[in-house]
């Protein structure tokens, strides 16, 4: 069971080093992007339709 997937940076679309599971819920999580070299607040909720 490996349904984890990488979180993409909302700014540049680059893969970050953060993984989420289908049941992961993040609220205002400071996602660090190694490409942008900055943190962006993201929210991840289950049943997120967009890919
Ligand atoms: Zn980025």
mmCIF file of the protein (N, C-alpha, C, O) and its ligand, coordinates in Angstrom:
data_MODEL
# 
_entry.id   MODEL 
# 
loop_
_entity.id 
_entity.type 
_entity.pdbx_number_of_molecules 
1 polymer     1 
2 non-polymer 1 
# 
_entity_poly.entity_id                      1 
_entity_poly.type                           'polypeptide(L)' 
_entity_poly.nstd_linkage                   no 
_entity_poly.nstd_monomer                   no 
_entity_poly.pdbx_seq_one_letter_code       
;(UNK)(UNK)(UNK)(UNK)(UNK)(UNK)(UNK)(UNK)(UNK)(UNK)(UNK)(UNK)(UNK)(UNK)(UNK)(UNK)
(UNK)(UNK)(UNK)(UNK)(UNK)(UNK)(UNK)(UNK)(UNK)(UNK)(UNK)(UNK)(UNK)(UNK)(UNK)(UNK)
(UNK)(UNK)(UNK)(UNK)(UNK)(UNK)(UNK)(UNK)(UNK)(UNK)(UNK)(UNK)(UNK)(UNK)(UNK)(UNK)
(UNK)(UNK)(UNK)
;
_entity_poly.pdbx_seq_one_letter_code_can   XXXXXXXXXXXXXXXXXXXXXXXXXXXXXXXXXXXXXXXXXXXXXXXXXXX 
_entity_poly.pdbx_strand_id                 A 
# 
loop_
_entity_poly_seq.entity_id 
_entity_poly_seq.num 
_entity_poly_seq.mon_id 
_entity_poly_seq.hetero 
1 1  UNK n 
1 2  UNK n 
1 3  UNK n 
1 4  UNK n 
1 5  UNK n 
1 6  UNK n 
1 7  UNK n 
1 8  UNK n 
1 9  UNK n 
1 10 UNK n 
1 11 UNK n 
1 12 UNK n 
1 13 UNK n 
1 14 UNK n 
1 15 UNK n 
1 16 UNK n 
1 17 UNK n 
1 18 UNK n 
1 19 UNK n 
1 20 UNK n 
1 21 UNK n 
1 22 UNK n 
1 23 UNK n 
1 24 UNK n 
1 25 UNK n 
1 26 UNK n 
1 27 UNK n 
1 28 UNK n 
1 29 UNK n 
1 30 UNK n 
1 31 UNK n 
1 32 UNK n 
1 33 UNK n 
1 34 UNK n 
1 35 UNK n 
1 36 UNK n 
1 37 UNK n 
1 38 UNK n 
1 39 UNK n 
1 40 UNK n 
1 41 UNK n 
1 42 UNK n 
1 43 UNK n 
1 44 UNK n 
1 45 UNK n 
1 46 UNK n 
1 47 UNK n 
1 48 UNK n 
1 49 UNK n 
1 50 UNK n 
1 51 UNK n 
# 
loop_
_struct_asym.id 
_struct_asym.entity_id 
A 1 
B 2 
# 
loop_
_chem_comp.id 
_chem_comp.type 
_chem_comp.mon_nstd_flag 
UNK 'L-peptide linking' . 
ZN  non-polymer         . 
# 
_pdbx_entity_nonpoly.entity_id   2 
_pdbx_entity_nonpoly.name        ? 
_pdbx_entity_nonpoly.comp_id     ZN 
# 
_pdbx_nonpoly_scheme.asym_id         B 
_pdbx_nonpoly_scheme.entity_id       2 
_pdbx_nonpoly_scheme.mon_id          ZN 
_pdbx_nonpoly_scheme.ndb_seq_num     1 
_pdbx_nonpoly_scheme.pdb_seq_num     101 
_pdbx_nonpoly_scheme.auth_seq_num    101 
_pdbx_nonpoly_scheme.pdb_mon_id      ZN 
_pdbx_nonpoly_scheme.auth_mon_id     ZN 
_pdbx_nonpoly_scheme.pdb_strand_id   A 
_pdbx_nonpoly_scheme.pdb_ins_code    . 
# 
loop_
_atom_site.group_PDB 
_atom_site.id 
_atom_site.type_symbol 
_atom_site.label_atom_id 
_atom_site.label_alt_id 
_atom_site.label_comp_id 
_atom_site.label_asym_id 
_atom_site.label_entity_id 
_atom_site.label_seq_id 
_atom_site.pdbx_PDB_ins_code 
_atom_site.Cartn_x 
_atom_site.Cartn_y 
_atom_site.Cartn_z 
_atom_site.occupancy 
_atom_site.B_iso_or_equiv 
_atom_site.pdbx_formal_charge 
_atom_site.auth_seq_id 
_atom_site.auth_comp_id 
_atom_site.auth_asym_id 
_atom_site.auth_atom_id 
_atom_site.pdbx_PDB_model_num 
ATOM   1   N  N  . UNK A 1 1  ? 0.855   -1.196 0.000   1.00 0.00 ? 1   UNK A N  1 
ATOM   2   C  CA . UNK A 1 1  ? 0.000   0.000  0.000   1.00 0.00 ? 1   UNK A CA 1 
ATOM   3   C  C  . UNK A 1 1  ? 0.887   1.241  0.000   1.00 0.00 ? 1   UNK A C  1 
ATOM   4   O  O  . UNK A 1 1  ? 1.404   1.647  1.041   1.00 0.00 ? 1   UNK A O  1 
ATOM   5   N  N  . UNK A 1 2  ? 1.051   1.812  -1.128  1.00 0.00 ? 2   UNK A N  1 
ATOM   6   C  CA . UNK A 1 2  ? 1.884   3.006  -1.205  1.00 0.00 ? 2   UNK A CA 1 
ATOM   7   C  C  . UNK A 1 2  ? 1.153   4.049  -2.030  1.00 0.00 ? 2   UNK A C  1 
ATOM   8   O  O  . UNK A 1 2  ? 1.491   4.308  -3.185  1.00 0.00 ? 2   UNK A O  1 
ATOM   9   N  N  . UNK A 1 3  ? 0.163   4.626  -1.420  1.00 0.00 ? 3   UNK A N  1 
ATOM   10  C  CA . UNK A 1 3  ? -0.649  5.622  -2.125  1.00 0.00 ? 3   UNK A CA 1 
ATOM   11  C  C  . UNK A 1 3  ? -0.131  7.029  -1.900  1.00 0.00 ? 3   UNK A C  1 
ATOM   12  O  O  . UNK A 1 3  ? -0.799  8.016  -2.210  1.00 0.00 ? 3   UNK A O  1 
ATOM   13  N  N  . UNK A 1 4  ? 1.066   7.099  -1.357  1.00 0.00 ? 4   UNK A N  1 
ATOM   14  C  CA . UNK A 1 4  ? 1.610   8.423  -1.096  1.00 0.00 ? 4   UNK A CA 1 
ATOM   15  C  C  . UNK A 1 4  ? 1.991   9.102  -2.404  1.00 0.00 ? 4   UNK A C  1 
ATOM   16  O  O  . UNK A 1 4  ? 2.368   8.447  -3.375  1.00 0.00 ? 4   UNK A O  1 
ATOM   17  N  N  . UNK A 1 5  ? 1.888   10.387 -2.410  1.00 0.00 ? 5   UNK A N  1 
ATOM   18  C  CA . UNK A 1 5  ? 2.359   11.118 -3.581  1.00 0.00 ? 5   UNK A CA 1 
ATOM   19  C  C  . UNK A 1 5  ? 3.013   12.415 -3.150  1.00 0.00 ? 5   UNK A C  1 
ATOM   20  O  O  . UNK A 1 5  ? 2.711   12.975 -2.096  1.00 0.00 ? 5   UNK A O  1 
ATOM   21  N  N  . UNK A 1 6  ? 3.902   12.863 -3.985  1.00 0.00 ? 6   UNK A N  1 
ATOM   22  C  CA . UNK A 1 6  ? 4.636   14.067 -3.661  1.00 0.00 ? 6   UNK A CA 1 
ATOM   23  C  C  . UNK A 1 6  ? 3.735   15.287 -3.796  1.00 0.00 ? 6   UNK A C  1 
ATOM   24  O  O  . UNK A 1 6  ? 2.868   15.359 -4.667  1.00 0.00 ? 6   UNK A O  1 
ATOM   25  N  N  . UNK A 1 7  ? 3.971   16.225 -2.917  1.00 0.00 ? 7   UNK A N  1 
ATOM   26  C  CA . UNK A 1 7  ? 3.273   17.503 -3.020  1.00 0.00 ? 7   UNK A CA 1 
ATOM   27  C  C  . UNK A 1 7  ? 4.034   18.384 -3.998  1.00 0.00 ? 7   UNK A C  1 
ATOM   28  O  O  . UNK A 1 7  ? 5.253   18.525 -3.909  1.00 0.00 ? 7   UNK A O  1 
ATOM   29  N  N  . UNK A 1 8  ? 3.303   18.970 -4.923  1.00 0.00 ? 8   UNK A N  1 
ATOM   30  C  CA . UNK A 1 8  ? 3.932   19.858 -5.888  1.00 0.00 ? 8   UNK A CA 1 
ATOM   31  C  C  . UNK A 1 8  ? 3.873   21.296 -5.401  1.00 0.00 ? 8   UNK A C  1 
ATOM   32  O  O  . UNK A 1 8  ? 2.901   21.721 -4.777  1.00 0.00 ? 8   UNK A O  1 
ATOM   33  N  N  . UNK A 1 9  ? 4.913   22.021 -5.692  1.00 0.00 ? 9   UNK A N  1 
ATOM   34  C  CA . UNK A 1 9  ? 4.948   23.426 -5.329  1.00 0.00 ? 9   UNK A CA 1 
ATOM   35  C  C  . UNK A 1 9  ? 3.882   24.169 -6.129  1.00 0.00 ? 9   UNK A C  1 
ATOM   36  O  O  . UNK A 1 9  ? 3.851   24.064 -7.355  1.00 0.00 ? 9   UNK A O  1 
ATOM   37  N  N  . UNK A 1 10 ? 3.014   24.912 -5.459  1.00 0.00 ? 10  UNK A N  1 
ATOM   38  C  CA . UNK A 1 10 ? 1.959   25.637 -6.172  1.00 0.00 ? 10  UNK A CA 1 
ATOM   39  C  C  . UNK A 1 10 ? 2.488   26.798 -6.998  1.00 0.00 ? 10  UNK A C  1 
ATOM   40  O  O  . UNK A 1 10 ? 1.780   27.328 -7.856  1.00 0.00 ? 10  UNK A O  1 
ATOM   41  N  N  . UNK A 1 11 ? 3.698   27.186 -6.749  1.00 0.00 ? 11  UNK A N  1 
ATOM   42  C  CA . UNK A 1 11 ? 4.270   28.325 -7.460  1.00 0.00 ? 11  UNK A CA 1 
ATOM   43  C  C  . UNK A 1 11 ? 4.907   27.884 -8.773  1.00 0.00 ? 11  UNK A C  1 
ATOM   44  O  O  . UNK A 1 11 ? 4.602   28.434 -9.831  1.00 0.00 ? 11  UNK A O  1 
ATOM   45  N  N  . UNK A 1 12 ? 5.791   26.891 -8.704  1.00 0.00 ? 12  UNK A N  1 
ATOM   46  C  CA . UNK A 1 12 ? 6.551   26.499 -9.885  1.00 0.00 ? 12  UNK A CA 1 
ATOM   47  C  C  . UNK A 1 12 ? 6.229   25.084 -10.350 1.00 0.00 ? 12  UNK A C  1 
ATOM   48  O  O  . UNK A 1 12 ? 6.674   24.671 -11.421 1.00 0.00 ? 12  UNK A O  1 
ATOM   49  N  N  . UNK A 1 13 ? 5.466   24.341 -9.563  1.00 0.00 ? 13  UNK A N  1 
ATOM   50  C  CA . UNK A 1 13 ? 5.103   22.987 -9.967  1.00 0.00 ? 13  UNK A CA 1 
ATOM   51  C  C  . UNK A 1 13 ? 6.178   21.962 -9.709  1.00 0.00 ? 13  UNK A C  1 
ATOM   52  O  O  . UNK A 1 13 ? 6.037   20.802 -10.098 1.00 0.00 ? 13  UNK A O  1 
ATOM   53  N  N  . UNK A 1 14 ? 7.243   22.365 -9.066  1.00 0.00 ? 14  UNK A N  1 
ATOM   54  C  CA . UNK A 1 14 ? 8.331   21.445 -8.775  1.00 0.00 ? 14  UNK A CA 1 
ATOM   55  C  C  . UNK A 1 14 ? 7.942   20.480 -7.651  1.00 0.00 ? 14  UNK A C  1 
ATOM   56  O  O  . UNK A 1 14 ? 7.173   20.827 -6.755  1.00 0.00 ? 14  UNK A O  1 
ATOM   57  N  N  . UNK A 1 15 ? 8.485   19.277 -7.719  1.00 0.00 ? 15  UNK A N  1 
ATOM   58  C  CA . UNK A 1 15 ? 8.263   18.336 -6.627  1.00 0.00 ? 15  UNK A CA 1 
ATOM   59  C  C  . UNK A 1 15 ? 8.978   18.805 -5.383  1.00 0.00 ? 15  UNK A C  1 
ATOM   60  O  O  . UNK A 1 15 ? 10.125  19.249 -5.439  1.00 0.00 ? 15  UNK A O  1 
ATOM   61  N  N  . UNK A 1 16 ? 8.300   18.703 -4.269  1.00 0.00 ? 16  UNK A N  1 
ATOM   62  C  CA . UNK A 1 16 ? 8.951   19.019 -3.008  1.00 0.00 ? 16  UNK A CA 1 
ATOM   63  C  C  . UNK A 1 16 ? 9.316   17.717 -2.320  1.00 0.00 ? 16  UNK A C  1 
ATOM   64  O  O  . UNK A 1 16 ? 9.152   16.633 -2.881  1.00 0.00 ? 16  UNK A O  1 
ATOM   65  N  N  . UNK A 1 17 ? 9.801   17.835 -1.122  1.00 0.00 ? 17  UNK A N  1 
ATOM   66  C  CA . UNK A 1 17 ? 10.199  16.622 -0.397  1.00 0.00 ? 17  UNK A CA 1 
ATOM   67  C  C  . UNK A 1 17 ? 9.120   16.192 0.580   1.00 0.00 ? 17  UNK A C  1 
ATOM   68  O  O  . UNK A 1 17 ? 9.364   15.398 1.489   1.00 0.00 ? 17  UNK A O  1 
ATOM   69  N  N  . UNK A 1 18 ? 7.950   16.717 0.384   1.00 0.00 ? 18  UNK A N  1 
ATOM   70  C  CA . UNK A 1 18 ? 6.840   16.378 1.267   1.00 0.00 ? 18  UNK A CA 1 
ATOM   71  C  C  . UNK A 1 18 ? 5.917   15.402 0.547   1.00 0.00 ? 18  UNK A C  1 
ATOM   72  O  O  . UNK A 1 18 ? 5.536   15.616 -0.603  1.00 0.00 ? 18  UNK A O  1 
ATOM   73  N  N  . UNK A 1 19 ? 5.572   14.340 1.238   1.00 0.00 ? 19  UNK A N  1 
ATOM   74  C  CA . UNK A 1 19 ? 4.636   13.367 0.698   1.00 0.00 ? 19  UNK A CA 1 
ATOM   75  C  C  . UNK A 1 19 ? 3.341   13.438 1.491   1.00 0.00 ? 19  UNK A C  1 
ATOM   76  O  O  . UNK A 1 19 ? 3.332   13.718 2.690   1.00 0.00 ? 19  UNK A O  1 
ATOM   77  N  N  . UNK A 1 20 ? 2.259   13.178 0.793   1.00 0.00 ? 20  UNK A N  1 
ATOM   78  C  CA . UNK A 1 20 ? 0.973   13.092 1.484   1.00 0.00 ? 20  UNK A CA 1 
ATOM   79  C  C  . UNK A 1 20 ? 0.292   11.796 1.091   1.00 0.00 ? 20  UNK A C  1 
ATOM   80  O  O  . UNK A 1 20 ? 0.495   11.269 -0.003  1.00 0.00 ? 20  UNK A O  1 
ATOM   81  N  N  . UNK A 1 21 ? -0.505  11.304 1.989   1.00 0.00 ? 21  UNK A N  1 
ATOM   82  C  CA . UNK A 1 21 ? -1.328  10.135 1.714   1.00 0.00 ? 21  UNK A CA 1 
ATOM   83  C  C  . UNK A 1 21 ? -2.741  10.596 1.392   1.00 0.00 ? 21  UNK A C  1 
ATOM   84  O  O  . UNK A 1 21 ? -3.089  11.746 1.661   1.00 0.00 ? 21  UNK A O  1 
ATOM   85  N  N  . UNK A 1 22 ? -3.556  9.726  0.825   1.00 0.00 ? 22  UNK A N  1 
ATOM   86  C  CA . UNK A 1 22 ? -4.932  10.129 0.500   1.00 0.00 ? 22  UNK A CA 1 
ATOM   87  C  C  . UNK A 1 22 ? -5.703  10.614 1.715   1.00 0.00 ? 22  UNK A C  1 
ATOM   88  O  O  . UNK A 1 22 ? -6.642  11.401 1.585   1.00 0.00 ? 22  UNK A O  1 
ATOM   89  N  N  . UNK A 1 23 ? -5.313  10.150 2.892   1.00 0.00 ? 23  UNK A N  1 
ATOM   90  C  CA . UNK A 1 23 ? -6.026  10.582 4.089   1.00 0.00 ? 23  UNK A CA 1 
ATOM   91  C  C  . UNK A 1 23 ? -5.279  11.657 4.861   1.00 0.00 ? 23  UNK A C  1 
ATOM   92  O  O  . UNK A 1 23 ? -5.608  11.966 6.007   1.00 0.00 ? 23  UNK A O  1 
ATOM   93  N  N  . UNK A 1 24 ? -4.277  12.216 4.218   1.00 0.00 ? 24  UNK A N  1 
ATOM   94  C  CA . UNK A 1 24 ? -3.538  13.292 4.863   1.00 0.00 ? 24  UNK A CA 1 
ATOM   95  C  C  . UNK A 1 24 ? -4.309  14.599 4.763   1.00 0.00 ? 24  UNK A C  1 
ATOM   96  O  O  . UNK A 1 24 ? -4.881  14.922 3.722   1.00 0.00 ? 24  UNK A O  1 
ATOM   97  N  N  . UNK A 1 25 ? -4.315  15.325 5.833   1.00 0.00 ? 25  UNK A N  1 
ATOM   98  C  CA . UNK A 1 25 ? -4.942  16.638 5.811   1.00 0.00 ? 25  UNK A CA 1 
ATOM   99  C  C  . UNK A 1 25 ? -3.974  17.665 6.364   1.00 0.00 ? 25  UNK A C  1 
ATOM   100 O  O  . UNK A 1 25 ? -3.500  17.551 7.494   1.00 0.00 ? 25  UNK A O  1 
ATOM   101 N  N  . UNK A 1 26 ? -3.693  18.656 5.560   1.00 0.00 ? 26  UNK A N  1 
ATOM   102 C  CA . UNK A 1 26 ? -2.810  19.729 5.990   1.00 0.00 ? 26  UNK A CA 1 
ATOM   103 C  C  . UNK A 1 26 ? -3.560  21.047 5.902   1.00 0.00 ? 26  UNK A C  1 
ATOM   104 O  O  . UNK A 1 26 ? -4.316  21.284 4.960   1.00 0.00 ? 26  UNK A O  1 
ATOM   105 N  N  . UNK A 1 27 ? -3.349  21.878 6.867   1.00 0.00 ? 27  UNK A N  1 
ATOM   106 C  CA . UNK A 1 27 ? -4.003  23.180 6.865   1.00 0.00 ? 27  UNK A CA 1 
ATOM   107 C  C  . UNK A 1 27 ? -2.942  24.244 7.075   1.00 0.00 ? 27  UNK A C  1 
ATOM   108 O  O  . UNK A 1 27 ? -2.286  24.297 8.115   1.00 0.00 ? 27  UNK A O  1 
ATOM   109 N  N  . UNK A 1 28 ? -2.789  25.082 6.078   1.00 0.00 ? 28  UNK A N  1 
ATOM   110 C  CA . UNK A 1 28 ? -1.777  26.138 6.157   1.00 0.00 ? 28  UNK A CA 1 
ATOM   111 C  C  . UNK A 1 28 ? -0.411  25.563 6.522   1.00 0.00 ? 28  UNK A C  1 
ATOM   112 O  O  . UNK A 1 28 ? 0.256   26.032 7.444   1.00 0.00 ? 28  UNK A O  1 
ATOM   113 N  N  . UNK A 1 29 ? -0.021  24.551 5.784   1.00 0.00 ? 29  UNK A N  1 
ATOM   114 C  CA . UNK A 1 29 ? 1.260   23.905 6.023   1.00 0.00 ? 29  UNK A CA 1 
ATOM   115 C  C  . UNK A 1 29 ? 2.357   24.647 5.265   1.00 0.00 ? 29  UNK A C  1 
ATOM   116 O  O  . UNK A 1 29 ? 2.237   24.865 4.059   1.00 0.00 ? 29  UNK A O  1 
ATOM   117 N  N  . UNK A 1 30 ? 3.421   25.036 5.959   1.00 0.00 ? 30  UNK A N  1 
ATOM   118 C  CA . UNK A 1 30 ? 4.513   25.742 5.290   1.00 0.00 ? 30  UNK A CA 1 
ATOM   119 C  C  . UNK A 1 30 ? 5.341   24.787 4.442   1.00 0.00 ? 30  UNK A C  1 
ATOM   120 O  O  . UNK A 1 30 ? 6.287   24.160 4.920   1.00 0.00 ? 30  UNK A O  1 
ATOM   121 N  N  . UNK A 1 31 ? 4.964   24.693 3.183   1.00 0.00 ? 31  UNK A N  1 
ATOM   122 C  CA . UNK A 1 31 ? 5.648   23.797 2.254   1.00 0.00 ? 31  UNK A CA 1 
ATOM   123 C  C  . UNK A 1 31 ? 6.905   24.456 1.725   1.00 0.00 ? 31  UNK A C  1 
ATOM   124 O  O  . UNK A 1 31 ? 6.864   25.536 1.136   1.00 0.00 ? 31  UNK A O  1 
ATOM   125 N  N  . UNK A 1 32 ? 8.020   23.786 1.946   1.00 0.00 ? 32  UNK A N  1 
ATOM   126 C  CA . UNK A 1 32 ? 9.276   24.349 1.446   1.00 0.00 ? 32  UNK A CA 1 
ATOM   127 C  C  . UNK A 1 32 ? 9.587   23.800 0.070   1.00 0.00 ? 32  UNK A C  1 
ATOM   128 O  O  . UNK A 1 32 ? 9.587   22.586 -0.137  1.00 0.00 ? 32  UNK A O  1 
ATOM   129 N  N  . UNK A 1 33 ? 9.852   24.689 -0.868  1.00 0.00 ? 33  UNK A N  1 
ATOM   130 C  CA . UNK A 1 33 ? 10.211  24.277 -2.217  1.00 0.00 ? 33  UNK A CA 1 
ATOM   131 C  C  . UNK A 1 33 ? 11.708  24.495 -2.417  1.00 0.00 ? 33  UNK A C  1 
ATOM   132 O  O  . UNK A 1 33 ? 12.195  25.617 -2.275  1.00 0.00 ? 33  UNK A O  1 
ATOM   133 N  N  . UNK A 1 34 ? 12.442  23.430 -2.747  1.00 0.00 ? 34  UNK A N  1 
ATOM   134 C  CA . UNK A 1 34 ? 13.890  23.574 -2.942  1.00 0.00 ? 34  UNK A CA 1 
ATOM   135 C  C  . UNK A 1 34 ? 14.245  24.393 -4.183  1.00 0.00 ? 34  UNK A C  1 
ATOM   136 O  O  . UNK A 1 34 ? 15.365  24.888 -4.313  1.00 0.00 ? 34  UNK A O  1 
ATOM   137 N  N  . UNK A 1 35 ? 13.287  24.527 -5.081  1.00 0.00 ? 35  UNK A N  1 
ATOM   138 C  CA . UNK A 1 35 ? 13.553  25.304 -6.295  1.00 0.00 ? 35  UNK A CA 1 
ATOM   139 C  C  . UNK A 1 35 ? 13.328  26.794 -6.049  1.00 0.00 ? 35  UNK A C  1 
ATOM   140 O  O  . UNK A 1 35 ? 14.167  27.630 -6.386  1.00 0.00 ? 35  UNK A O  1 
ATOM   141 N  N  . UNK A 1 36 ? 12.177  27.106 -5.453  1.00 0.00 ? 36  UNK A N  1 
ATOM   142 C  CA . UNK A 1 36 ? 11.889  28.501 -5.116  1.00 0.00 ? 36  UNK A CA 1 
ATOM   143 C  C  . UNK A 1 36 ? 12.711  28.958 -3.916  1.00 0.00 ? 36  UNK A C  1 
ATOM   144 O  O  . UNK A 1 36 ? 12.977  30.145 -3.725  1.00 0.00 ? 36  UNK A O  1 
ATOM   145 N  N  . UNK A 1 37 ? 13.103  27.967 -3.113  1.00 0.00 ? 37  UNK A N  1 
ATOM   146 C  CA . UNK A 1 37 ? 13.821  28.257 -1.879  1.00 0.00 ? 37  UNK A CA 1 
ATOM   147 C  C  . UNK A 1 37 ? 13.005  29.168 -0.962  1.00 0.00 ? 37  UNK A C  1 
ATOM   148 O  O  . UNK A 1 37 ? 13.526  30.094 -0.341  1.00 0.00 ? 37  UNK A O  1 
ATOM   149 N  N  . UNK A 1 38 ? 11.757  28.881 -0.905  1.00 0.00 ? 38  UNK A N  1 
ATOM   150 C  CA . UNK A 1 38 ? 10.918  29.619 0.028   1.00 0.00 ? 38  UNK A CA 1 
ATOM   151 C  C  . UNK A 1 38 ? 9.752   28.739 0.432   1.00 0.00 ? 38  UNK A C  1 
ATOM   152 O  O  . UNK A 1 38 ? 9.458   27.721 -0.195  1.00 0.00 ? 38  UNK A O  1 
ATOM   153 N  N  . UNK A 1 39 ? 9.108   29.159 1.486   1.00 0.00 ? 39  UNK A N  1 
ATOM   154 C  CA . UNK A 1 39 ? 7.978   28.407 1.972   1.00 0.00 ? 39  UNK A CA 1 
ATOM   155 C  C  . UNK A 1 39 ? 6.691   28.997 1.439   1.00 0.00 ? 39  UNK A C  1 
ATOM   156 O  O  . UNK A 1 39 ? 6.543   30.214 1.328   1.00 0.00 ? 39  UNK A O  1 
ATOM   157 N  N  . UNK A 1 40 ? 5.764   28.114 1.110   1.00 0.00 ? 40  UNK A N  1 
ATOM   158 C  CA . UNK A 1 40 ? 4.443   28.546 0.690   1.00 0.00 ? 40  UNK A CA 1 
ATOM   159 C  C  . UNK A 1 40 ? 3.422   27.796 1.519   1.00 0.00 ? 40  UNK A C  1 
ATOM   160 O  O  . UNK A 1 40 ? 3.523   26.582 1.693   1.00 0.00 ? 40  UNK A O  1 
ATOM   161 N  N  . UNK A 1 41 ? 2.459   28.503 2.018   1.00 0.00 ? 41  UNK A N  1 
ATOM   162 C  CA . UNK A 1 41 ? 1.427   27.851 2.802   1.00 0.00 ? 41  UNK A CA 1 
ATOM   163 C  C  . UNK A 1 41 ? 0.474   27.105 1.878   1.00 0.00 ? 41  UNK A C  1 
ATOM   164 O  O  . UNK A 1 41 ? -0.059  27.670 0.922   1.00 0.00 ? 41  UNK A O  1 
ATOM   165 N  N  . UNK A 1 42 ? 0.272   25.837 2.177   1.00 0.00 ? 42  UNK A N  1 
ATOM   166 C  CA . UNK A 1 42 ? -0.646  25.044 1.369   1.00 0.00 ? 42  UNK A CA 1 
ATOM   167 C  C  . UNK A 1 42 ? -1.668  24.380 2.276   1.00 0.00 ? 42  UNK A C  1 
ATOM   168 O  O  . UNK A 1 42 ? -1.476  24.277 3.488   1.00 0.00 ? 42  UNK A O  1 
ATOM   169 N  N  . UNK A 1 43 ? -2.734  23.943 1.677   1.00 0.00 ? 43  UNK A N  1 
ATOM   170 C  CA . UNK A 1 43 ? -3.725  23.155 2.386   1.00 0.00 ? 43  UNK A CA 1 
ATOM   171 C  C  . UNK A 1 43 ? -4.029  21.922 1.548   1.00 0.00 ? 43  UNK A C  1 
ATOM   172 O  O  . UNK A 1 43 ? -4.309  22.023 0.354   1.00 0.00 ? 43  UNK A O  1 
ATOM   173 N  N  . UNK A 1 44 ? -3.971  20.768 2.179   1.00 0.00 ? 44  UNK A N  1 
ATOM   174 C  CA . UNK A 1 44 ? -4.267  19.516 1.492   1.00 0.00 ? 44  UNK A CA 1 
ATOM   175 C  C  . UNK A 1 44 ? -5.400  18.839 2.241   1.00 0.00 ? 44  UNK A C  1 
ATOM   176 O  O  . UNK A 1 44 ? -5.319  18.601 3.446   1.00 0.00 ? 44  UNK A O  1 
ATOM   177 N  N  . UNK A 1 45 ? -6.440  18.538 1.515   1.00 0.00 ? 45  UNK A N  1 
ATOM   178 C  CA . UNK A 1 45 ? -7.560  17.858 2.141   1.00 0.00 ? 45  UNK A CA 1 
ATOM   179 C  C  . UNK A 1 45 ? -7.869  16.602 1.359   1.00 0.00 ? 45  UNK A C  1 
ATOM   180 O  O  . UNK A 1 45 ? -7.597  16.512 0.161   1.00 0.00 ? 45  UNK A O  1 
ATOM   181 N  N  . UNK A 1 46 ? -8.437  15.643 2.043   1.00 0.00 ? 46  UNK A N  1 
ATOM   182 C  CA . UNK A 1 46 ? -8.748  14.394 1.367   1.00 0.00 ? 46  UNK A CA 1 
ATOM   183 C  C  . UNK A 1 46 ? -9.832  14.599 0.317   1.00 0.00 ? 46  UNK A C  1 
ATOM   184 O  O  . UNK A 1 46 ? -10.612 15.549 0.365   1.00 0.00 ? 46  UNK A O  1 
ATOM   185 N  N  . UNK A 1 47 ? -9.848  13.673 -0.629  1.00 0.00 ? 47  UNK A N  1 
ATOM   186 C  CA . UNK A 1 47 ? -10.781 13.756 -1.755  1.00 0.00 ? 47  UNK A CA 1 
ATOM   187 C  C  . UNK A 1 47 ? -10.566 15.020 -2.559  1.00 0.00 ? 47  UNK A C  1 
ATOM   188 O  O  . UNK A 1 47 ? -11.508 15.625 -3.071  1.00 0.00 ? 47  UNK A O  1 
ATOM   189 N  N  . UNK A 1 48 ? -9.333  15.398 -2.657  1.00 0.00 ? 48  UNK A N  1 
ATOM   190 C  CA . UNK A 1 48 ? -9.019  16.545 -3.494  1.00 0.00 ? 48  UNK A CA 1 
ATOM   191 C  C  . UNK A 1 48 ? -9.092  16.114 -4.954  1.00 0.00 ? 48  UNK A C  1 
ATOM   192 O  O  . UNK A 1 48 ? -8.278  15.313 -5.413  1.00 0.00 ? 48  UNK A O  1 
ATOM   193 N  N  . UNK A 1 49 ? -10.060 16.642 -5.671  1.00 0.00 ? 49  UNK A N  1 
ATOM   194 C  CA . UNK A 1 49 ? -10.321 16.183 -7.034  1.00 0.00 ? 49  UNK A CA 1 
ATOM   195 C  C  . UNK A 1 49 ? -9.238  16.526 -8.022  1.00 0.00 ? 49  UNK A C  1 
ATOM   196 O  O  . UNK A 1 49 ? -9.000  15.766 -8.961  1.00 0.00 ? 49  UNK A O  1 
ATOM   197 N  N  . UNK A 1 50 ? -8.578  17.639 -7.840  1.00 0.00 ? 50  UNK A N  1 
ATOM   198 C  CA . UNK A 1 50 ? -7.595  18.051 -8.833  1.00 0.00 ? 50  UNK A CA 1 
ATOM   199 C  C  . UNK A 1 50 ? -6.305  17.266 -8.665  1.00 0.00 ? 50  UNK A C  1 
ATOM   200 O  O  . UNK A 1 50 ? -5.932  16.888 -7.555  1.00 0.00 ? 50  UNK A O  1 
ATOM   201 N  N  . UNK A 1 51 ? -5.654  17.036 -9.740  1.00 0.00 ? 51  UNK A N  1 
ATOM   202 C  CA . UNK A 1 51 ? -4.428  16.259 -9.712  1.00 0.00 ? 51  UNK A CA 1 
ATOM   203 C  C  . UNK A 1 51 ? -3.222  17.157 -9.853  1.00 0.00 ? 51  UNK A C  1 
ATOM   204 O  O  . UNK A 1 51 ? -2.090  16.674 -9.852  1.00 0.00 ? 51  UNK A O  1 
HETATM 205 ZN ZN . ZN  B 2 .  ? 8.552   26.209 -6.203  1.00 0.00 ? 101 ZN  A ZN 1 
# 
